[in-house]
Amino acid sequence: MRDDELRALTGACAKCGTCRTVCTLYPERKAEISVARGKIALIDAALEGRDGNLDAVQEALSDCLLCGRCERACPNQVLVEEIIMKGRADVARKIGIPAWKQALFGKVMPSPRGRDAARAAASAAQKLFAKKIPTGSGLHYRFPEAFGLAGRTVPKLPARGFVESLKPGEAATGDVMLFVGCVFDHVFPKVGRASYESMKASGRSIAVFRDAACCGLPAMVSGDRESALRCAEENVRRLRAAEAEKIVFPCGSCLLMFKRNFFSLIPEKHPLREDAVRVSDRCEDYASFILETGVVSRLPDPPEGEKVGEIGYHDPCHLSGTLGKGAEAREVLEGAVGSGFAEMKGADLCCGYGGTFNVRDYDTSARIGENKVSLAAGGGTRRISTACSGCILQLRDMAARTDPSLEIVHIAELVAGALSRR
């Protein structure tokens, strides 16, 4: 590895070990290489030529949830996530990216038609090979062990995505742009619809960003910076041209890509840098928009039969942690469900998803997630709300594995439900 920029980033690490005290993965691994300090030491060795084993570097860098806890706790403010992602990209350039990832990130994710085709194919596979599992969050499917998926459950995929369900001309123009994101468009379209309908209650004209490319985060964290950059450039060009006053994100991870990660892909000398900054400045989370526009103040009182304290909120690492947007969601929930909301046990614990981490080490991901769900349920929570697509995927899977009666929802579904009572 010969990367001066990466060397400058790792040089800020004092090897103090604070990262080990907050690492989500360390309790599972009990190994120095699982924490930021160990990974940075390995990168430094590779940069200096003392260890040329790129396979070992790739394994260490892949073994990370990118929850950001180490970075937020670091007294030297070491940019751990950027180090991990740049390191993954450096290794990927040298030893290559698997063909299936090249196809997914380079062909499917940037293309609306590609994502539609992928959803249709996956839906057909569910019906043919998977067992139906009714849960509190709707129908799930469990694939046979012969597929090597270790009991993983996945939600029933819809026949149509949210954007596809829009009528011709519906939400085509507006001062506010809703960036639904791939998962809330193609996997959980009810979240996309709930976000749109509840945002309309603000009185602002709401447009839905059609034919969007993926935000680019899945490609970026996998080391495929070229595919991530193509997605970022496409979205910046189109959102800049749309000139929306605000761009609202129901998914915290998508928002993080626009608020922070863009600028690792689009540096100061990039021709789209100024446009990227302008777009980023207009991006905000769903809960903040609902509060700013007074939607919460117009919600009716919760029904008298609402059970006290049974609705909790899970803090997404990217949204509540990195972006500091946790209080807003709680205020929205208090307005939507009143005393039905209460702080749940383990609210700030990582769900264990980590995107590609969930694919490469599902067993560990599931142990972390099951602990999260079990803590919440043990504290009396019966419905977990959140605001991140990856967290919803993980928590619904974990609930299906441990307590199928537990319901996982997006906060927009609760706001839309409250608005329907008016």
Summary of the structure (lengths in Angstrom):
residues: 422
radius of gyration: 21.1
end to end distance: 60.5
largest distance: 67.3
contacts: 1487
relative contact order: 0.11
helix: 55%
strand: 9%
